[in-house]
């Protein structure tokens, strides 16, 4: 059998079966130098390998992740995008995005490689503080989007800001 044969996908599950739990599914594709979709940060609860170039990762409701999409053709880059999303429950409103089912709450949406690189730098700076980007307050990602779109530098996320967010989240989950 080769990769062109049609067969049932084999699950590569990173956690026990999550029957009954609402999941958000993200289709990742990797064709080197052509289509590259990846998760920059986030903690998927399941992973399903479709073939050697595609897989689906799933996130539990209420989690945050960054989804990067890049594509090119014979003439150069045609798409560069990063989306930071919070997954939702079945009773919440959401926005739809390509390759994300059903969708999520968009915290940040940036197009164009120079701007995407700036966002990746902000994520790196947050992680350099020892803070998991998944735990960053959602308002900070909105701030980053607004500043980058306006052509300004985003303010640096601080440990104090993060501590205040964690206290706020404990009081009002």
Secondary structure, 3 states (H helix, E strand, C coil): CCCCCCCCCEECCCCCCCCCCCEEEEEEEEECCCEEEEEEECCCCEEEECCCCEEEEEEECCCEEEEEEEEEECCEEEEEEEEEEECCCCCCCCEEECCEEEEEEEEEEEECHHHHHHHHHHHHHHHHCCCCHHHCCHHHHHHHHHHHHCCCCCCCCCHHHHHHHHHHHHHCC
